[in-house]
Amino acid sequence: MPPDRLSIPPDVWQTILTHVEACLPEEACGFLGGEGSRVRLALPVENSAHSPVRFRMNPEGQLQGMTRIEDETLSIVGIYHSHPQGPSDLSSTDLAEAAYPESALLVVSPTKGKWQARAFLVEDGSPRELRILMGETGVSEGGFL
């Protein structure tokens, strides 16, 4: 059964935020490695599209990220990317290009001056939202981390 949540430790969330902010005004992207629904590491990958509204992982960086996840005996539990100008949900392009149906898609976007994260699984072309847990026990409030 697919997970109903994604657990993100604070240090991994900080890695994601640092990458997202460094890439502004462009979208940031990367892998989330872990086990089951537990994220253990975030691996930033260059957005070769260099666009504020679209991402395309740099092929070399994508291969390096996948290799590192495999070397650490983890799985790709998610792919993150930012929507610097919103929205906080998946775009039609995100849905059309979702390539790993067993992995969550994490969207990071600004809302009221604070970064928000929402996670989704795409099943048969439709998104299903996952709860996000900060660490192993605490539920984030409304997707905000």
C-alpha positions as CSV (number, residue, x, y, z in Angstrom):
1,M,0.0,0.0,0.0
2,P,1.4,3.4,-0.9
3,P,2.3,5.7,2.0
4,D,-0.1,8.4,3.3
5,R,2.7,10.6,4.6
6,L,6.2,11.8,4.1
7,S,8.5,12.3,7.0
8,I,11.2,14.9,6.6
9,P,13.8,15.6,9.3
10,P,14.6,19.2,10.0
11,D,18.2,19.0,8.6
12,V,16.9,17.7,5.3
13,W,14.2,20.4,5.2
14,Q,17.0,23.0,5.7
15,T,19.0,21.5,2.8
16,I,15.9,21.8,0.6
17,L,15.3,25.4,1.7
18,T,18.9,26.4,1.2
19,H,18.8,25.0,-2.3
20,V,15.4,26.6,-3.2
21,E,16.6,30.0,-2.0
22,A,19.9,29.8,-3.8
23,C,18.1,29.0,-7.1
24,L,15.7,32.0,-7.0
25,P,14.2,33.2,-9.2
26,E,14.4,29.8,-10.9
27,E,12.8,26.6,-9.9
28,A,15.0,24.3,-7.8
29,C,14.9,20.5,-8.0
30,G,16.4,17.4,-6.5
31,F,16.0,13.9,-5.1
32,L,14.8,12.7,-1.7
33,G,16.5,9.5,-0.6
34,G,15.2,7.4,2.2
35,E,13.3,4.3,3.2
36,G,9.5,3.9,2.9
37,S,8.0,7.2,3.7
38,R,11.0,8.4,5.7
39,V,13.3,10.9,3.9
40,R,17.0,10.6,5.0
41,L,18.7,13.0,2.6
42,A,18.0,15.7,0.0
43,L,20.2,15.8,-3.1
44,P,20.0,19.1,-5.0
45,V,20.3,18.7,-8.8
46,E,20.8,21.6,-11.2
47,N,17.7,22.7,-13.1
48,S,19.0,22.7,-16.6
49,A,15.9,24.5,-17.9
50,H,17.0,27.5,-15.8
51,S,13.3,28.6,-15.6
52,P,11.1,30.2,-12.9
53,V,8.2,28.0,-14.1
54,R,9.7,24.7,-15.1
55,F,12.4,22.3,-14.1
56,R,14.4,19.7,-15.9
57,M,17.1,17.8,-13.9
58,N,20.6,18.1,-15.4
59,P,21.3,14.5,-16.7
60,E,24.7,14.3,-15.1
61,G,23.4,15.5,-11.7
62,Q,20.4,13.2,-12.0
63,L,22.7,10.2,-12.5
64,Q,25.0,11.3,-9.7
65,G,22.0,11.6,-7.3
66,M,20.5,8.3,-8.3
67,T,23.9,6.6,-7.8
68,R,24.4,8.1,-4.4
69,I,21.0,7.0,-3.3
70,E,21.8,3.5,-4.5
71,D,25.3,3.5,-2.9
72,E,23.7,4.4,0.4
73,T,21.2,1.5,0.1
74,L,18.3,3.9,0.0
75,S,15.4,4.4,-2.4
76,I,14.1,7.4,-4.2
77,V,11.2,8.3,-1.9
78,G,10.6,11.6,-3.6
79,I,11.5,14.3,-6.0
80,Y,11.3,17.9,-4.8
81,H,11.0,21.1,-6.8
82,S,10.0,24.7,-6.1
83,H,7.3,26.9,-7.5
84,P,8.9,30.3,-6.7
85,Q,5.8,32.2,-7.7
86,G,3.3,29.5,-6.7
87,P,1.0,27.6,-6.9
88,S,1.5,25.3,-4.0
89,D,0.1,22.3,-5.8
90,L,1.2,20.3,-8.9
91,S,1.1,22.0,-12.2
92,S,-0.3,20.3,-15.3
93,T,3.3,19.9,-16.5
94,D,4.2,18.3,-13.2
95,L,1.4,15.8,-13.6
96,A,2.2,15.1,-17.3
97,E,5.9,14.5,-16.6
98,A,5.6,12.6,-13.3
99,A,8.0,9.7,-14.1
100,Y,8.2,7.9,-10.7
101,P,4.7,6.9,-9.6
102,E,6.0,5.2,-6.4
103,S,7.8,8.4,-5.3
104,A,6.3,11.5,-3.8
105,L,6.5,14.8,-5.5
106,L,7.3,17.6,-3.1
107,V,6.4,21.1,-4.1
108,V,8.0,24.0,-2.2
109,S,6.4,27.4,-2.6
110,P,6.1,30.7,-0.7
111,T,2.9,31.5,1.1
112,K,2.5,34.7,3.2
113,G,6.3,35.1,3.4
114,K,7.0,31.6,4.5
115,W,8.1,28.5,2.5
116,Q,5.4,25.8,2.4
117,A,5.7,22.2,1.3
118,R,3.1,19.9,-0.1
119,A,3.6,16.3,-1.1
120,F,1.7,14.3,-3.6
121,L,1.7,10.8,-5.1
122,V,0.5,10.7,-8.7
123,E,-1.8,7.7,-9.3
124,D,-3.3,7.2,-12.8
125,G,-2.6,10.8,-13.6
126,S,-4.3,12.2,-10.5
127,P,-2.5,13.7,-7.5
128,R,-3.2,12.4,-4.0
129,E,-1.9,14.6,-1.2
130,L,0.3,13.2,1.5
131,R,0.6,14.4,5.1
132,I,4.1,15.8,5.8
133,L,5.6,15.0,9.1
134,M,8.5,17.0,10.5
135,G,10.9,14.4,11.8
136,E,9.4,11.1,12.9
137,T,6.6,12.4,15.1
138,G,5.5,16.0,14.6
139,V,2.8,16.8,12.0
140,S,3.5,20.0,10.1
141,E,0.7,22.6,10.2
142,G,-1.0,23.0,6.9
143,G,2.0,21.9,5.0
144,F,4.2,24.6,6.5
145,L,7.6,23.4,7.7
